[in-house]
Amino acid sequence: MRGIDGAHGEALVADLESALRDLAAPIERDPALWSRGLPRRWTAGQHTEHIAASMDLSAAPFEAAVAKLRDGTLPPVPGRGPLQSLWVVTILRMMPTGGRAHPATRPGTTPEREVVAARIARTLERHRAVVAALAAGERDRLWIANPYIPRFRFALRWHYNLPEMLRVHAVHARHHAHLIEAIAGRV
């Protein structure tokens, strides 16, 4: 997919940063939105905490993969079958609705705005540091097993490379920004 490669690492981080601003914008306009939600749905704060947790879930594996890449122990990027290829092409463009959140990314009942904002800033910087540490070709070779699916599926070799994961995080943040705008009544 055009622009989703190691040569565009900095642009992908900038796009993720922009998506995170989109996520925060409705709450900055109306801070009371943080604790509001649609009936039987997450609040704006919970949507935001979910994004922070989702980004956290990929940061450490990518940091560990950098060390493996450097010492020559990171295996080559696995191939993909048709189902995984279709999923990746889809998720790089849009986030399907109605999925269940990975247990580690489910938000608490009353997230604290300042804590969540700091967490997002930290995890963004962790991803930015991984990009900065690598040359373009290395970014394409850096991959992790998909951290969002149950472990038994890891045998299927479902994975993301670094540029793909950056795009997925941006798409995911914009998806939840749209859901927050719906809470605000703007959609």
C-alpha positions as CSV (number, residue, x, y, z in Angstrom):
1,M,0.0,0.0,0.0
2,R,1.4,3.4,-1.0
3,G,3.0,5.3,1.8
4,I,2.8,2.5,4.3
5,D,6.5,1.5,4.3
6,G,9.7,2.2,6.1
7,A,10.6,5.1,3.9
8,H,7.5,7.0,5.2
9,G,8.1,6.2,8.9
10,E,8.2,9.8,10.0
11,A,5.1,10.7,8.0
12,L,3.3,7.7,9.5
13,V,4.2,8.9,13.0
14,A,3.0,12.5,12.1
15,D,-0.3,11.0,10.8
16,L,-0.7,9.1,14.1
17,E,0.0,12.3,16.0
18,S,-2.6,14.0,13.9
19,A,-5.1,11.2,14.6
20,L,-4.5,11.5,18.3
21,R,-5.2,15.3,18.1
22,D,-8.5,14.4,16.3
23,L,-9.3,12.0,19.2
24,A,-8.6,14.7,21.8
25,A,-10.3,17.6,20.0
26,P,-13.9,17.0,20.9
27,I,-12.9,16.7,24.6
28,E,-10.8,19.8,24.5
29,R,-13.9,21.7,23.0
30,D,-16.1,20.2,25.7
31,P,-14.3,18.8,28.8
32,A,-17.6,17.5,30.2
33,L,-17.7,15.1,27.3
34,W,-14.9,13.0,29.1
35,S,-17.5,11.4,31.4
36,R,-20.4,11.2,28.9
37,G,-21.3,8.3,26.7
38,L,-24.1,6.9,24.7
39,P,-26.4,4.4,26.5
40,R,-24.6,1.1,27.3
41,R,-21.5,2.4,25.5
42,W,-18.2,3.7,26.6
43,T,-17.7,7.3,27.7
44,A,-15.4,9.6,25.7
45,G,-12.8,9.1,28.4
46,Q,-13.1,5.3,28.1
47,H,-12.6,5.5,24.3
48,T,-9.5,7.5,24.9
49,E,-8.1,5.2,27.5
50,H,-8.8,2.2,25.1
51,I,-6.6,3.9,22.4
52,A,-3.8,4.5,25.0
53,A,-3.9,0.8,26.0
54,S,-4.0,-0.4,22.4
55,M,-0.9,1.6,21.6
56,D,0.8,0.4,24.8
57,L,0.2,-3.2,23.7
58,S,2.4,-2.8,20.6
59,A,5.1,-0.6,22.0
60,A,7.1,-3.1,24.1
61,P,7.0,-5.9,21.4
62,F,8.4,-3.4,18.8
63,E,11.1,-2.2,21.2
64,A,12.0,-5.9,21.9
65,A,12.0,-6.6,18.1
66,V,14.5,-3.7,17.5
67,A,17.0,-5.5,19.8
68,K,16.4,-8.8,18.0
69,L,16.8,-7.1,14.6
70,R,20.1,-5.6,15.8
71,D,21.5,-8.9,17.1
72,G,20.3,-10.8,14.0
73,T,17.7,-13.0,15.9
74,L,14.5,-11.5,14.5
75,P,13.2,-14.0,11.9
76,P,12.2,-12.7,8.4
77,V,8.8,-11.2,8.2
78,P,6.3,-14.1,7.8
79,G,4.2,-14.5,4.7
80,R,0.5,-13.9,4.8
81,G,-2.4,-16.1,3.6
82,P,-5.4,-14.6,1.7
83,L,-7.5,-14.1,4.9
84,Q,-4.8,-12.2,6.7
85,S,-3.9,-10.2,3.6
86,L,-7.6,-9.1,3.2
87,W,-7.7,-8.2,6.9
88,V,-4.5,-6.1,6.7
89,V,-5.7,-4.2,3.6
90,T,-9.0,-3.5,5.3
91,I,-7.6,-2.4,8.7
92,L,-5.1,-0.1,7.0
93,R,-8.0,1.9,5.5
94,M,-10.8,1.6,8.0
95,M,-11.7,0.1,11.4
96,P,-14.7,-2.2,11.3
97,T,-17.3,-1.5,13.9
98,G,-18.7,-3.9,16.5
99,G,-15.4,-5.7,17.4
100,R,-14.7,-6.7,20.9
101,A,-11.7,-5.1,22.6
102,H,-8.8,-7.2,23.7
103,P,-9.0,-7.6,27.5
104,A,-5.8,-5.7,28.0
105,T,-7.3,-2.7,26.1
106,R,-10.6,-2.5,27.9
107,P,-10.9,0.8,29.8
108,G,-11.6,1.3,33.5
109,T,-14.9,2.6,34.6
110,T,-13.7,6.2,35.3
111,P,-10.4,6.9,33.7
112,E,-8.5,10.1,34.8
113,R,-8.1,12.5,31.9
114,E,-4.6,13.7,32.8
115,V,-3.3,10.2,33.4
116,V,-4.7,9.0,30.1
117,A,-3.3,12.0,28.2
118,A,0.1,11.4,29.7
119,R,-0.1,7.7,28.8
120,I,-0.9,8.5,25.2
121,A,2.0,11.0,25.0
122,R,4.4,8.4,26.4
123,T,3.3,5.6,24.1
124,L,3.4,7.9,21.0
125,E,7.0,8.8,22.0
126,R,7.9,5.1,22.3
127,H,6.6,4.4,18.8
128,R,8.4,7.5,17.5
129,A,11.7,6.4,19.1
130,V,11.4,3.0,17.4
131,V,11.0,4.7,14.0
132,A,13.9,7.1,14.7
133,A,16.2,4.2,15.7
134,L,15.8,2.5,12.3
135,A,16.7,3.1,8.7
136,A,13.8,2.8,6.2
137,G,14.6,-0.8,5.2
138,E,14.9,-1.9,8.8
139,R,11.4,-0.5,9.6
140,D,10.0,-2.7,6.9
141,R,11.7,-5.8,8.4
142,L,10.6,-5.0,11.9
143,W,7.6,-7.0,12.8
144,I,5.6,-8.4,15.7
145,A,3.0,-11.0,16.1
146,N,-0.5,-9.5,16.2
147,P,-0.9,-8.5,19.9
148,Y,-4.6,-8.1,19.6
149,I,-5.7,-11.7,18.8
150,P,-5.7,-14.7,21.2
151,R,-2.3,-16.5,21.5
152,F,-3.5,-19.7,19.9
153,R,-3.8,-17.8,16.6
154,F,-0.1,-16.7,16.7
155,A,0.6,-20.1,15.1
156,L,-1.1,-18.7,12.1
157,R,1.6,-16.0,11.9
158,W,-0.7,-13.1,12.0
159,H,1.6,-10.1,12.3
160,Y,2.2,-6.4,11.6
161,N,5.3,-4.7,10.5
162,L,6.1,-1.3,12.0
163,P,4.7,0.9,9.3
164,E,1.5,-1.1,9.2
165,M,1.1,-0.8,13.0
166,L,1.6,2.9,12.9
167,R,-1.2,3.2,10.3
168,V,-3.5,0.8,12.2
169,H,-3.1,3.0,15.3
170,A,-4.0,6.1,13.3
171,V,-7.0,4.5,11.8
172,H,-8.1,3.2,15.2
173,A,-7.7,6.6,16.8
174,R,-9.8,8.2,14.1
175,H,-12.5,5.5,14.4
176,H,-12.8,6.3,18.2
177,A,-12.7,10.1,17.5
178,H,-15.7,9.5,15.3
179,L,-17.4,7.6,18.1
180,I,-16.6,10.5,20.5
181,E,-18.1,13.0,18.1
182,A,-21.3,10.9,18.1
183,I,-21.4,11.2,21.9
184,A,-21.1,15.0,21.4
185,G,-24.0,14.8,18.9
186,R,-21.9,16.0,16.0
187,V,-22.3,13.0,13.8
